[in-house]
Amino acid sequence: MRRNARSIGIAVVGCGTVGGASSLILSRDRELLRRRSGLDLALKYIVDRNFDNARRLGLDPGLFQTDLAAALEDPDVSVVVELVGGTTVARQIIEKALQAGKNVVTANKALLAVAGPELLALARKNRVVLSFEASCGGGIPIIRALYDGLLANRIDALYGIVNGTCNYILTRMIGTGSAYRDALAEAQRDGLAEADPTLDVSGLDSAHKLAILASLAFGKKIDFSSIPVSGIDRLETMDVEYGSRLGYVVKLLAMASRLNGGLCLRVRPVFISREHPLAWVSGPFNAVSVYGHATGHTMYYGRGAGGSPTASAVVADICSVGLGTQKILFRTLGIWADRAPRAKQVSTDEVESRFYLRFMVEDTVGVLARIAASLGRHGISISSVVQNETVGTPETRPVAAVVIITHKAKEKNVRKALGAIRSLDVVTREPVCIHIMDEHEEQF
């Protein structure tokens, strides 16, 4: 034990899953953290309105406090950890802490995605720091990798599986053929999906994380509201099965890449080859692929959610603040969103890729020719076609699924072609279009 370890007073605000786990690590592992960091991380307050979870974890009731002001007014508290979540009360907590001259550690991706520049500027104004390693990727140190380990790189692209709930659901759909609703229900039973899973399955949670990651990766201020987002909630088992037959797996990806002098950001389900490095990331795990001009491809993998993995990132940030390294980086680097120029966020219109297209059509002569002609008029070349057996009854006209894989085409041309094809009298429902993402070409 280091006898002269410097004491760092800490107040954890919010004692839910992550707050409870963070408080537990700070209490239980205090001696381990002292040996490893040279700091005495002294948890002084657990601030909340309900302490049921804290009691269940066996945390010291002497730490429980319902009044945030008591923690903010204590001169021995130098770090406030905000783990309440949301964008209203949490913002007020962070602003009050920064204005009180406290360093802040947070896991709040939704708030940082929409108000990161303003909060970082407020921290700078008050000569403290705002740290957020736990906001993206749970226990994966992806934030630190972007602002530190990859600092020598011009980042060309970033692709991430950053929502464990969605990845678990997709893994079940791929592995067992489960329908989306059944896989979601299973995730809820296993505690991997909320009762209201909208934020996850709609892709918004992934978009929040993408805004933060892209801001650091490219050193730009990101407009979250301009990121096009599609989730997995409309994904059909039929398409997952067709993709599997063709050698693909489906993943919800948060993607950012340089395009036409700007940045193209998007969140959507995509097909990737079984050979792609992200294809084997299964269950609730996360992974982020980063492409730098000096390193080429690097990938960061681990548990993307859960109390203990996320708490690991929270405590790492506290240590960095206590050691003073975070303050130096915050003061010195020019990539933080409050200092960075606004990104030129370009439309996905010019993105070129291959596409998986599925059409439900009446099984009559000349249907495929009409679809192919429409694609051709929009400059889209067909790579392969799969058609299943027709289904129907004597009382109904037979319907067939036609699956087409295109060669590389511009997204705007594919959208125009699909609009034209949907108007054909032989097409019985809205076409399905899924982007096929090939391995990003390394530039180094």
C-alpha positions in Angstrom: 0.0 0.0 0.0 1.2 3.5 -0.8 1.1 5.5 2.4 1.0 8.9 0.7 -1.7 8.2 -1.9 -3.5 11.4 -2.9 -7.2 11.3 -1.9 -9.8 12.0 -4.5 -13.3 12.7 -3.1 -16.1 11.3 -5.3 -19.9 11.7 -5.4 -21.9 9.2 -7.5 -25.2 10.6 -8.6 -27.7 7.9 -9.5 -27.5 4.4 -8.1 -29.1 2.2 -10.8 -27.4 -0.5 -12.7 -24.2 1.4 -13.6 -24.2 3.7 -10.6 -24.5 0.8 -8.2 -21.8 -1.1 -10.0 -19.5 2.0 -10.0 -20.1 2.5 -6.3 -19.4 -1.1 -5.6 -16.1 -1.1 -7.4 -15.0 2.1 -5.6 -15.9 0.7 -2.2 -14.9 -2.9 -2.6 -11.7 -2.4 -4.7 -10.4 0.7 -3.0 -7.1 -1.0 -2.1 -6.6 -2.5 -5.5 -7.2 0.9 -7.1 -4.8 2.5 -4.7 -2.0 0.1 -5.6 -2.6 0.4 -9.4 -3.2 4.1 -9.6 -1.4 5.6 -6.6 -4.7 7.4 -5.7 -7.0 6.9 -2.8 -10.4 7.0 -4.5 -12.7 8.0 -1.6 -16.4 7.5 -2.3 -18.0 10.1 -0.1 -21.6 10.3 -1.4 -24.2 8.2 -3.2 -26.9 10.7 -4.3 -30.3 9.4 -5.2 -33.9 9.4 -4.2 -34.2 5.6 -3.8 -31.5 3.4 -2.3 -33.1 0.0 -2.8 -30.4 -1.1 -5.3 -27.6 0.4 -3.1 -28.9 -1.6 -0.1 -29.2 -4.8 -2.2 -25.5 -4.4 -3.2 -24.5 -3.9 0.5 -23.2 -0.4 0.1 -22.6 1.7 3.2 -25.8 3.5 4.2 -23.6 6.3 5.6 -22.9 7.3 2.0 -26.5 7.8 1.1 -27.6 11.4 0.4 -30.7 12.8 -1.2 -29.5 16.3 -1.5 -27.1 17.0 -4.4 -26.2 20.4 -2.9 -24.5 18.7 0.0 -22.1 16.9 -2.3 -21.5 20.0 -4.5 -20.8 22.2 -1.4 -18.3 19.7 0.0 -14.8 21.0 -0.8 -13.3 17.4 -0.5 -15.4 16.3 -3.5 -13.5 16.8 -6.7 -15.3 14.4 -9.0 -19.0 14.1 -9.6 -20.2 11.0 -11.5 -23.5 11.5 -13.3 -25.3 8.2 -13.9 -28.9 9.4 -13.9 -29.3 9.3 -17.7 -31.7 11.3 -19.9 -31.3 14.8 -21.2 -33.1 17.0 -18.7 -32.4 16.3 -15.0 -29.0 14.9 -15.9 -28.1 18.0 -17.8 -29.0 20.1 -14.8 -26.9 17.9 -12.5 -23.8 18.2 -14.8 -24.2 21.9 -15.3 -24.5 22.5 -11.5 -21.4 20.3 -10.9 -19.3 22.0 -13.5 -20.3 25.5 -12.2 -19.4 24.4 -8.7 -15.9 23.6 -10.0 -16.2 19.8 -9.9 -14.8 17.5 -12.5 -17.6 15.4 -14.1 -17.6 11.8 -15.3 -20.6 10.6 -17.2 -21.9 7.7 -19.2 -24.7 9.8 -20.8 -24.5 9.3 -24.5 -27.9 10.8 -25.3 -27.0 14.1 -23.6 -23.5 14.2 -25.0 -24.8 13.6 -28.6 -27.0 16.6 -28.5 -25.3 19.0 -26.0 -21.7 17.8 -25.9 -20.1 21.0 -27.2 -22.0 23.2 -24.8 -21.1 21.0 -21.8 -17.5 20.7 -22.8 -17.3 24.5 -23.1 -18.8 24.9 -19.7 -16.2 22.6 -18.2 -13.4 24.5 -19.9 -14.9 27.8 -18.6 -14.8 26.5 -15.1 -11.3 25.0 -15.4 -12.5 21.4 -14.9 -13.0 18.4 -17.2 -15.9 16.4 -18.5 -15.0 12.8 -19.1 -17.2 10.2 -20.9 -15.4 7.0 -21.7 -18.4 5.0 -20.4 -20.8 6.6 -22.9 -19.8 4.4 -25.8 -19.1 0.7 -25.9 -19.5 -0.2 -22.2 -16.1 -1.5 -21.0 -14.4 -1.1 -24.4 -11.8 1.8 -24.1 -12.8 3.2 -27.5 -13.0 6.8 -26.5 -9.5 6.7 -25.1 -8.3 4.9 -28.2 -9.6 7.7 -30.4 -8.2 10.7 -28.5 -5.0 9.1 -27.4 -3.8 5.8 -28.9 -4.8 6.8 -32.5 -3.9 10.5 -32.2 -1.3 10.1 -34.9 -3.9 9.0 -37.5 -6.2 10.7 -39.9 -9.2 8.6 -39.4 -10.9 7.6 -42.7 -13.8 5.5 -41.5 -15.4 4.1 -38.4 -17.9 1.2 -38.3 -19.4 -0.1 -35.1 -21.7 -2.6 -33.5 -22.5 -0.4 -30.5 -25.8 -1.7 -29.2 -25.8 -5.0 -27.4 -29.5 -5.4 -27.3 -29.8 -5.2 -31.1 -26.8 -7.5 -31.6 -28.3 -10.1 -29.3 -31.7 -10.0 -31.1 -30.0 -10.3 -34.5 -27.8 -13.1 -33.3 -30.9 -15.0 -32.2 -32.6 -14.3 -35.6 -29.5 -15.5 -37.5 -28.8 -18.5 -35.3 -32.2 -19.9 -34.6 -34.4 -18.4 -37.3 -36.5 -16.6 -34.6 -38.8 -13.9 -35.8 -37.9 -10.4 -34.6 -40.7 -10.2 -32.0 -39.8 -13.6 -30.5 -36.1 -12.6 -30.3 -37.0 -9.3 -28.7 -39.2 -11.1 -26.1 -36.3 -13.4 -25.3 -33.9 -10.5 -24.9 -36.4 -8.9 -22.5 -36.7 -12.1 -20.5 -32.9 -12.3 -20.2 -32.7 -8.7 -19.0 -30.9 -7.5 -22.2 -33.7 -5.3 -23.5 -35.9 -2.8 -21.7 -39.6 -3.1 -21.3 -39.8 -0.3 -23.9 -37.0 -1.2 -26.3 -37.6 1.7 -28.7 -34.4 3.6 -28.1 -32.3 0.5 -28.9 -34.2 -1.2 -31.7 -35.0 2.1 -33.5 -31.2 2.7 -33.9 -31.3 6.0 -31.9 -29.0 4.7 -29.1 -26.5 3.7 -31.8 -26.8 7.1 -33.4 -26.1 8.8 -30.1 -22.9 6.8 -29.8 -22.0 7.4 -33.4 -22.2 11.2 -32.9 -19.8 11.0 -30.0 -17.3 8.6 -31.7 -17.3 10.5 -35.0 -16.7 13.8 -33.3 -13.6 12.5 -31.7 -12.4 10.4 -34.7 -12.7 13.2 -37.2 -12.2 16.2 -34.8 -15.5 17.8 -35.9 -18.6 19.1 -34.3 -21.4 16.7 -35.3 -25.1 17.6 -35.8 -26.9 14.6 -34.3 -30.2 15.6 -35.9 -28.7 15.2 -39.4 -27.8 11.5 -38.9 -30.1 9.3 -40.9 -31.2 6.4 -38.7 -32.9 3.0 -39.4 -33.3 0.3 -36.8 -34.0 -3.4 -36.8 -37.6 -3.2 -35.8 -38.8 -3.7 -39.3 -36.4 -6.5 -40.2 -38.1 -9.7 -41.5 -36.9 -13.2 -40.9 -37.3 -13.9 -44.6 -34.5 -11.4 -45.4 -32.2 -12.7 -42.6 -32.7 -16.2 -44.1 -32.1 -15.1 -47.7 -29.0 -13.2 -46.6 -27.7 -16.3 -44.8 -28.1 -18.4 -47.9 -26.1 -15.9 -49.9 -23.3 -15.8 -47.4 -24.2 -12.8 -45.3 -25.1 -11.9 -41.8 -27.1 -8.9 -40.8 -25.8 -6.4 -38.3 -27.0 -3.0 -37.1 -24.0 -0.7 -37.8 -23.2 2.8 -36.9 -21.0 4.1 -39.8 -19.0 7.2 -40.5 -16.7 7.7 -43.4 -15.1 10.5 -45.5 -17.1 11.3 -48.6 -16.9 14.1 -51.1 -14.9 16.4 -48.8 -17.3 15.8 -45.9 -18.5 13.1 -43.5 -21.2 10.6 -44.2 -22.8 9.3 -41.0 -25.6 6.8 -40.9 -27.1 4.0 -38.7 -28.8 1.1 -40.4 -29.0 -2.7 -40.7 -26.6 -4.0 -43.2 -25.4 -7.3 -44.7 -21.8 -8.2 -44.2 -19.9 -11.2 -45.4 -19.3 -14.0 -43.0 -15.6 -13.3 -43.5 -15.9 -9.7 -42.3 -14.2 -9.0 -39.0 -17.5 -7.7 -37.5 -19.5 -10.8 -38.6 -18.5 -13.0 -35.6 -19.4 -10.4 -33.0 -22.4 -12.1 -31.3 -24.8 -11.7 -28.5 -24.6 -8.6 -26.3 -21.0 -7.8 -27.3 -19.9 -4.7 -29.1 -17.1 -4.0 -31.6 -15.8 -0.9 -33.3 -13.6 -1.0 -36.4 -11.5 2.1 -37.0 -9.5 2.8 -40.2 -6.5 5.2 -39.8 -4.1 6.3 -42.5 -1.1 5.1 -40.5 -2.5 2.1 -38.6 -4.8 0.7 -41.2 -7.6 -1.3 -39.6 -7.9 -1.7 -35.8 -10.8 -3.2 -34.0 -12.0 -2.9 -30.4 -14.2 -5.6 -28.9 -15.8 -6.4 -25.6 -18.9 -6.2 -23.5 -20.8 -3.1 -24.6 -23.3 -2.8 -21.8 -24.1 -3.9 -18.3 -23.3 -2.6 -14.9 -19.8 -3.9 -14.2 -18.2 -3.4 -17.7 -19.6 0.2 -17.9 -18.5 0.9 -14.3 -15.0 -0.2 -15.3 -14.9 2.7 -17.8 -16.4 5.1 -15.2 -13.7 4.3 -12.7 -11.0 4.5 -15.3 -12.1 8.1 -16.1 -12.1 8.9 -12.4 -8.5 7.7 -12.2 -7.5 9.7 -15.2 -9.0 12.8 -13.7 -7.4 12.2 -10.4 -3.9 11.6 -12.0 -4.2 14.9 -13.9 -3.8 13.2 -17.3 -7.3 14.0 -18.4 -6.9 17.7 -17.6 -3.7 17.9 -19.7 -5.5 16.2 -22.7 -8.6 18.3 -22.3 -6.5 21.5 -22.2 -4.2 20.5 -25.0 -6.0 18.6 -27.7 -8.0 20.3 -30.5 -10.3 17.5 -31.3 -12.9 18.1 -28.5 -16.3 19.1 -29.8 -16.3 22.6 -28.2 -13.1 23.5 -30.0 -13.6 21.6 -33.3 -15.1 23.1 -36.5 -18.5 22.0 -37.6 -18.5 18.9 -39.8 -19.8 19.1 -43.3 -22.3 16.2 -43.1 -23.1 14.9 -46.6 -26.1 12.9 -47.7 -26.0 9.2 -48.2 -27.1 9.8 -51.8 -23.6 9.5 -53.2 -22.6 6.4 -51.2 -21.7 3.6 -53.6 -22.2 0.0 -52.5 -23.9 -3.3 -53.4 -27.5 -3.8 -52.4 -29.8 -6.6 -51.5 -33.3 -6.0 -53.0 -36.3 -8.2 -52.4 -39.6 -7.8 -54.3 -42.8 -9.6 -53.6 -44.4 -10.0 -57.1 -47.3 -11.7 -58.9 -45.8 -14.7 -60.6 -46.6 -13.8 -64.2 -44.6 -13.8 -67.4 -42.2 -10.9 -67.8 -42.1 -9.7 -64.2 -38.3 -10.1 -63.8 -37.7 -8.4 -67.1 -39.7 -5.4 -66.1 -37.8 -5.1 -62.8 -34.5 -5.5 -64.5 -35.4 -2.9 -67.1 -36.3 -0.4 -64.3 -33.0 -1.0 -62.5 -31.1 -0.6 -65.8 -32.8 2.7 -66.6 -31.3 4.0 -63.3 -27.8 2.7 -64.0 -28.0 -0.3 -61.7 -26.4 -3.6 -62.8 -27.6 -7.0 -61.5 -25.1 -9.4 -60.0 -27.4 -12.3 -59.1 -31.0 -13.2 -58.9 -32.8 -15.7 -56.6 -36.5 -16.6 -56.9 -38.3 -18.9 -54.6 -41.3 -21.1 -55.4 -44.6 -19.3 -55.7 -47.1 -19.3 -52.8 -50.9 -18.8 -53.0 -54.2 -20.6 -53.2 -56.6 -21.4 -56.0 -58.5 -18.3 -54.9 -55.5 -15.9 -55.0 -52.9 -15.1 -57.6 -49.5 -16.8 -56.9 -46.9 -14.5 -55.3 -43.1 -15.0 -55.5 -40.2 -13.4 -53.7 -37.5 -12.2 -56.1 -34.1 -11.4 -54.5 -31.6 -9.4 -56.4 -28.0 -8.6 -55.5 -26.7 -5.5 -57.4 -23.3 -4.5 -58.4 -22.1 -1.2 -56.8 -24.5 1.6 -57.3 -25.2 5.0 -55.9 -27.8 5.0 -53.2 -29.9 7.7 -54.7 -30.2 5.7 -57.9 -31.3 2.7 -56.0 -34.0 4.7 -54.2 -35.3 6.1 -57.5 -35.4 2.7 -59.1 -37.3 1.2 -56.1 -39.9 4.0 -56.4 -40.5 3.2 -60.0 -40.6 -0.6 -59.4 -43.1 -0.1 -56.5 -45.5 1.5 -58.9 -45.6 -1.6 -61.1 -48.9 -3.4 -61.0 -47.3 -6.7 -60.4 -45.4 -5.7 -57.2 -47.6 -6.5 -54.2 -45.8 -4.7 -51.4 -43.1 -2.3 -50.5 -39.7 -3.5 -51.8 -37.0 -4.3 -49.2 -33.5 -2.8 -49.6 -30.5 -3.7 -47.4 -27.1 -2.2 -47.9 -24.3 -4.7 -48.4 -21.1 -3.4 -46.7 -17.8 -4.7 -48.0 -14.6 -4.4 -46.0 -13.3 -0.8 -46.0 -10.2 -0.4 -48.1 -7.2 0.5 -46.1 -5.4 3.7 -47.2 -2.0 3.3 -45.6 
